[in-house]
Amino acid sequence: MIFSSSIFLFVFLPLVLIIYYTLYSQRLAQNIFLFLASLLFYAWGEPWFVLIMLLSILVNYVIGLNIDLHRDNKIISKILLIITVLYNLSIIFIYKYLAFTVTNINRLFSLKFPVPNIILPIGISFFTFQAISYVIDVYRGQGIVQKNPLNVGLYIALFPQLVAGPIVRYETIADQIDHRRENIKDFSDGCERFIIGLSKKVLLSNNFAIVADKAFNLPNDQLSTAFAWLGAISYSFQILFDFSGYSDMAIGLGKMFGFHFDENFNYPYISASISEFWRRWHISLGSWFRDYVYFPLGGSRVDTKLKLVRNLFIVWILTGLWHGANWTFIAWGFLYFVLITTEKLTRFERTSGLRIVRHIYTLFFVCIGWVLFRSIDLPEAFSYLGTMFGVGGNYTDTFARFYFLDNIIFIIFAIICSTPLLAILKKRINYHELAISNILTPMYYILLLLVSITYIVKGAYNPFIYFNF
C-alpha cells in the first residue's frame, strides 16, 4: 500500500505538501492541484481505473445539479435520486459482485455461464459510497450542491481517504472544500496522527500478520488448538491496527491540508456488547448504513419487532456484502445480525451484571467473527473454528509457543494500544503542561517515524488487505 511505502513517504507526500503550501491563499489553485495529485495517487496502481472514478464524478455531479434544479418537484428529484443510487450500485455490482453472482447461479442451477474475470478497482466501495452520500445529502438539503465539477471531484477523489477510508460524508466537508483554514497547529497534529497510524500499520499490524498468515495457511492436521487461537487473536490485532492505522493516517493527512474528517475508530476492543463494538468500530461505515439504509427503513422506531428484525437483517447482510463478494463475508454479517438482534430484543445493554463478563462475551464473538472474515471459504472457516474448540487439528503446540514468545513484546504493546490507557495517563498528569513535554514529544514522534521507516526500507512484510473493498 502506497501510504506505507518509501516512495509515498519520501517523494509523493513531501512534494505534494510543498506545492500545496506554495499555492497558499489561492484556494482554487490548491483544489485543482489536490485533485490532480489525487488522480495520480489512484493511478499509481492501475491507470485505467481512474476513468471509472472520473465517470462516477461526472455522473454524480450532473445528477446532483439536476436534483437541485428540480428541488420543488418531489417526483422528478426522487426519480433522479433513484437513478443515481442504481447507477452507483451497478458500478459496484459489475466490478465486485458479477463474477460471484454468475458463479453461484451456475452452481445453483447447474448452468455453464462464463464467469467474467474482472479486476476489482481498489477502494471502489469507498469512493462509490461517498458519491452516493453527495447526491443523497444534496437531495436532503444537508449539503449545498456544487456548481463546480472540480469540487465534486475533490470530495470523491481526495487521496488521504480514497482507498482505505474513512468514508467521508459530504455534509461533513461540504463547507471545507472552499473555506477550510490551514494552520500550524492542525499541520502539527496531522503529522503526529499520521505517524501514529503509520506505526500502527508497520510495527503492529504487519508483525501480527506474520503470525495470522502462518496459522490460517497451515494444513488442518498441522494446526493445534493453541496456535489456532493465537492466529485468530493475531488477526484480530492485525485488522484493528491495519484499519485504524490507515484511518489515522487519512485523518492526519487531511489535517495537513486543512480538512477535518470524523473519527473512525474509538478503542472497539474495550466494548462490553456487540452493539457498543459497532459504535466504536469503523464508525464511518456504521453511520453510513445507519443514516442511508437503517433509518430510511424505519430503524428501531417501527411498530412491530418483526420489522425491526427485517431492518437489522438488511443492514447486516449488506454490511457483510460491502466487505467482499464471498459467502464468508455474508456469514460474518449474518453473525452480527443475530448477535445485535438478540441484544436489542433482550435489551442486553440495559441489563445489570459485571462489565468484565460482557466484555469477554464481546471479544469472544468478535474473534469468532474475524475467523469467518479472514478465511478463504466457509469450509476453511468451519474447519479452523473446529480446531479452535478441539475438533480435529494437531494437539502439539510447537508453533504456538514459538510465535507467542517471539511476539510477546508486540502483544503487550497491542493490548495497551487497544485501550485508552495512555490517553488517560497523559490527561491525568497534565503532560502538555510540563516543560519537558516540549522536548520529549518531538523525540517520541521522530523515533516512531524512524523505526517505521526502517521497517519499510528493509522490506519487512507489508500485506495490503483492502483489495476486497
N, C-alpha and C positions, 0 to 999 in steps of 0.2 A: 504494500500500500504506500502511495506516494507521501502521505503525512509522515510516515516513519521511515523515509528513505533519505540517504545522504544528499541526493540531488535536490529534493524538496528543501531540506534544511539549509544547504549551503548555496544553492543557486536560485531556485524559483522564489521562495518566500522573501529572502533579503532583497532581491531585485524588484519584486512587486511592491514591497514596503517603501523602498527608496523612491521609485517612480510615483507611487501614490501620494507620498507626502511632498514630493516636488511639485505636485499639482494642487497643493493645499490652497483652500479658499476658492478653488474652481470646481464646484460640485459636479457640473455636467461632465467635465473632462475626467474627473475622478471616477464617475459612474461608468463612463464609456470604457475607461481603462480597466476597471474591475470586471466589467462584463467580458471584455476580450480576454483578460487573464483567466477568467473562469472557464471560458470555452477552451483555451489552451490547456488548462489543467485537466478538463474532462477528456480532451482529445489525446492526452498523453498515453492512455491505454489503447484506445481504438478510435481513430479519427472519424470513421463513418457514423458512429453513434451520435456525434454532435448534431448531425442532420435531423435525427429523431427528436432531440431536445429542442432544436430551433423550430421545427414544425409544431411541437407542443406549445412553445412560447407564442408563435404566431396565431395558432387556432384559438388559444385561450385569451389572447389579447383582443382579437376580433369579436369573439363571443361576449367577452366582458363589456366591451364598448356597446354592443347591441343590447345587452341586458340593461345597462344603464340608460340607453336611449329609449327603451320601451318600458321603463320602470312603472309607468302609470297603467300599463296594460298587463295585468297579472297573468293572463293566459299566455301571451307571447313570451313574456320574461320567464315563465315557468317552463315552457317548451324549450327555450334556448338553454335553460339550466339543465334540463334532462339530456339534451343533445350533447352538451359539453361533458357531462358526467359519463355518458355512454361512450363518447369518443375517448376520454382519458382511460377509462376502464378497458376499452378494447385494445389500446396500446399495451397495457399490462398483460391482458389475456393472450394476445398474439405472441409476445416475446417470452412470457413467463409460464403460461399455463396451456398453450395449444398442444405442445408435444405430450404433456401429462394427460390431457383430456383425450387425445386420439389413442394413446396407449391403453388407457382404461376402457374406452369404448371397444377397442379391438379385443381386449381380454373378456369383457362382459358379454359381448355378442358374437365372439369367435369370428371376427372380421379381420381383414388384412389391409386396412387403410395405411398408406405410407406415413410413417411418423416423421414429421419435419425436424431437421437438425438445426435449431435456431440458437444462436449465441445470445446470451442474456446481457443486455447493456447494464453496466454497473450503476447501481443507485437508481434504477428506473422507478422503483416503488417510492423512493423519497421524493424525486422531483415531480412525479406524476401526482402524488398526494398533495404537494404544495400547489400545483397547478389547479387542482380541484378546490383547494382551500381558497385560492384567489377568486375564482368565479363565484363560489358559494358566499364568501364574505361580501363581495360586491352586490350580489343578489339580495342579501340580508341587510345591506346598508351598514355593515360593520367595518368597511374599509372603502376609501374613495377609489373610484375607477381610475386607472392610469391611462391618460391620453397618449403618453409617450411609450411606444413599444419597448424602448430601452429599459424602462423601469420594471416592466413585467419580466423582461429577460433577466435583469439583475436579480430580482427576487427569486426566480425559479432556479437560476444557474449559479448563484453566488457560491464560490468554490469552498469556503470553510465547511459548509454543511451539505455539500452537493451529493456526495456518495456514501456518507456514513451518518447522516443526521446531526443534530435532532431535526425533526420535521418542524420547520418554522412556519407558523400560521401567518397568513397575510396580514391580519389585523394587528399582529404583534409588531411588525416592522414597516407597515404602510407609510407611516409618517417619517420613519428614519431614512428612507431611501433618499429623500431630498433635504431633510432637516436634521440629520444626525450631527453630533458635535464631538470631534476628536479632541482628546486632552491627554496630558502626560499621565494622570492617574489611571485612566482607562487603559492606556497603552501598557503601563507597567503591570496592572492587574492582569491584562490579557497575556502578557509574556509569562507571568507566574502560572496562570491557569494552563497555558499551552505546555509548559514544562512539566507540570503535574500530570497532565493527560499523556504526554509522550512517555514519561517514566512508568506510568501505569501499564501502558501498552508494551513497551520494550522490556522493562525489568520484571514485571509481574506476569502479565498475560502470556507473553511469549514463552517464559520458562514453565508455566503451568501447562501450556500447550504441548510441550515435550512429553510430560507425564500422561496427559489425557490421550494424546495420539497413540502412545505406546500401549495403553490399556485397551482402547477401543479397537486397535488394529491387531491385537493378539487373537489367535485362534481360541475358540471357547475351551478346548481341552488344555490350554496353557494358562488360562486366566483363573487366578484364585479369587475367592470371595473378598479377601482383604484388599487385593490390588484393584478389583472391580470398584470397590467403594472409594479407594484412593483416586482412581481415574475419574469417577463421577464427581467427586469433590473438587479435583483439579480442574475439570471442565467448568464447574460452577464458578470457580475463581477466574478461570481464563475468560469466560464470556462476560463476567462482570467488569473486569478491568480492561477488556478489549472494547466493549460497547461504551462504558462510561469514560474510558480514556479518550476515545475518538470524540465523544461529546464534549469533554473538557477542552480538547484541542480546538474543536469548532467554536465553542463559546469564547475561548481565549483569542483565537484569530479574529472572530467577529469584533471583540472589544478593541483590538489593534486598529481596526478600520472604522471604529465608531458605532458599530452595531451592537445591540444588546439582545441576545437570544435568551429564551426562558431556560430554566434548569431542566435537565433531562433525567438525572438520577439523584436519589436522595437516600443513600445508605439502605438499599432494599433488603439486605440480609439481616437487618435488626427487626424486621417486621414480626408481628405476633398474630397475623392472619394472612390468608391468601389475598383478601381484598386490600389489606394495607400494603402488601408486597407490590400489587399493581398500581397503587397510588404513588409508589416510590420508584418503580422500575420503568424505564423507557416512558417517562411521563408524557412526552410529546405524542407518542403513538397512542397511548391510552386515552389522552384527552381528545385526540383526533377522532377516534372511533366513538367516544362518548358524545361529542358535540355534533358530529356529522352522520352518525348511524343510530346510536342508542337513544339519544334524546328525541330525534325525529320519529322514532318508532314508538315513543311514549315513555321510554326509560323505566323507572321504578314506579312512576305515578300512573299506573294502569288499574283498571277496575277488577282484574282477576289475576291470580297467581300464575295461571296458565300463560297469560300474555307476557308476564314478567319473565317466565322461563323461556318463552319464544324469543323475546328480545335479547336475553343473555346468550341463547344458543346462536343466534345470527351473528352477534358481535364476536363471540369467541371462535366460531368456525372461520369467520372472515379474518380474525387476528392470526389464527394458525396459518391460513392460506397466504396471508400477506408475507409471511416469512419464507415461503418457498412452495414449489409445486411437488409435494411429496406427502404420502399418507402419514409419515411420521409427524409432520407439522400439523396436520389435521387432528391426529390423535393427541398431540400436545395441546392444541386449542380446546379439544373436547374435554381433556382432563381438567383444564382451568374452568371450563363451563360447569362441570359437575361440582367442583370444589366451591366456586364462588356462588353458584345457585344454592348449594346446601347452606353456605354461610348466610346468605340473605334470607332464605326461608326460615332458618332457625335463629336468626338474629345473633349469630355467633359472636360478633364483636361487642355485643352488649352483655354477654354472659360474664359472670364473675369467675375467677379462677386464677391460678398462678400464671403470670405472663410468660415465665420460662417454659411452661408446658406448651402453651400456644405457640411460642417461638420455635420450639423443637418440632412441633407438628408442621409448622410452615416450612422450615428448612428441609424437612424430610420430603415433603411433596414437591418442593421446588427442585430438589436434587433429582428426584424420580423424573420430573418433567424434563430436566436437562438431558437425561439419558435418551428420552424419546427425540428430543431436539437434535442431539448430536449424531444419532445412529443413521446409517445409510438407508435402512428399510425397517419395517415393523418386525420381521423375524429376527433380525440382528438385535433390535431393541429389546424384545422379549427374552431373547437368549441372554443378553447382558444383564437384564434385570433378574433373571433366574439365578445367574451366578452370584449376584449381589446378595441374594437371600438363600444361598447354599444349595441351589438346584443345578446340578451339573458343574462344570468347571473343574479346576485343579485345586487341590487343597494345600499345595505348597505355596509359601508366600515370600519366596526369594526376591521377586521383583518389588513387592510391597515394601519390604524392609529397606532395600537398596534405594528406591526412589523417594521414600519418606525421609530417610536420613540425609540423602543428598540434597533435598529441598526444604529441610526443616526451617532454615532462615527465611525463605520465601513464604512459607506457610505462616510463620509468626507475623511477618510484615503484612501479609494478605488479611489475616484476621484483624489486625489493628486498623488497617486502612478500610476495612469493611464497616467500621463503626465510626461515629463522630468523636471518638475519644480524644484525638489530637486537637480537633477544633475546640472541644470543651476545655481542655487544659490550657490552650492558648488564650481563650477568653477569660478564664478564671484568674490567670496570673497577669492579666493585662499586658501581654507580651509586647504589643506595639507601643506601649508607653515606656518600655525600658530602653535606655540609651543604647544598650548592647545590641538591640534588635536591628539597628541601622547597619551593623557590621555582619551579624550572623545571618540575617535574612538573604542578602545578596549572595553570600558564600554558599548557603544551603541550596539555592536555586541554581547557581553556577555549577556546583558539584553534581546535582541531579542531572543537569543538561550534559555535562561532560561524560558522566558514566553512561547515560543513554546513548550518546553519540558513539562512544567506544563500542557498545554492543552492536550498533548499526553498522559502523565501519568495518568491524571484524567479520561481518556477515553472519551474525547469530540467527537462529531460527526465527522467522518472521512471517507466520501464516496470516492470510487475509480471509476472514470468514464472512465477508459481506457479499460474496458472489450470488447468493440466493436472493438478495434483496434488490 
